[in-house]
Amino acid sequence: MATVAQREGGRGRIKSLDAILATAEKKSLKRSLGAFQLTLLGIGAVIGTGIFVLTATAAQKAGPGMMVSFIIA
């Protein structure tokens, strides 16, 4: 276990740089997303952003009747 020093004033703890680097060397992330998954993630982000923009535009034009305008459309 890495040693953790008490911070001045007693408001928290800090780890030494050597302990941080040793922990970083032990743990590594494995790549698990391929090109297809990343493409779908990007498409989902664009569609999600479009939904938020559409909602803001509809709220400006339809006001409180926005939900009714969504149902009709």
N, C-alpha and C positions, 0 to 999 in steps of 0.2 A: 504494500500500500504506500502511496506517495505521501510524503510529509507535507503538511499544509501549515503555513505560518499564520499566526494571528495578525491581522492588519492593525495599524496604529489607530488608537481610539476605540478598538474593540467592535467596530461596526461591520465586521465581515472577515472572510478568510481569503487568502490568495495562495495560489500554487506557484511553485518555482518554475522557471522556464524549462529547466531540465526535466521536471516531472511532466510538464505538458508535452514536450517533444517525445518523451519515452512512451507516453500514452498514445500519441498520434502514430508512432511507428508500429505499435502492436495492433491497432485497429485499422482496417481499411474497408472501404465500401466496395461492394461488388456491383458491376454494371449489370442491370437486369432489364433495362428498357431498350428495345431495338428501334429501328427506323420506323416501323409500322406503328408502334405504340406512341412514339414521339409525334408522328404525323397526326394521329388521332387526337392526341392531347392538344396540339396546336389548333386543330379544327374545332375542338370543343371550346377552347378559349375564345376563338373568334365568334362562334355562335353565341356563347354566353355574354360576351361584350355587346353583341348586337341586340340581345334581349334587353339588357339594361338601358341601352341607348333608346330603343323603341319605347320602353316604358316611360322614360323621361320625356320623350317627344309627345307621347300620348297624354301624359299628365298635363303638359302645357296647353294642349289643344282641347282636350275633352274635360279637364278639370275633374270634379268628383264623379262624373259619369264615365270615367275611364274603364271601369270593369264592365259596364254595359257595352261600351264600344268594342272591347276585346271579345265579348261574347257574340256580338253581332258580326264582327269581322271574321 
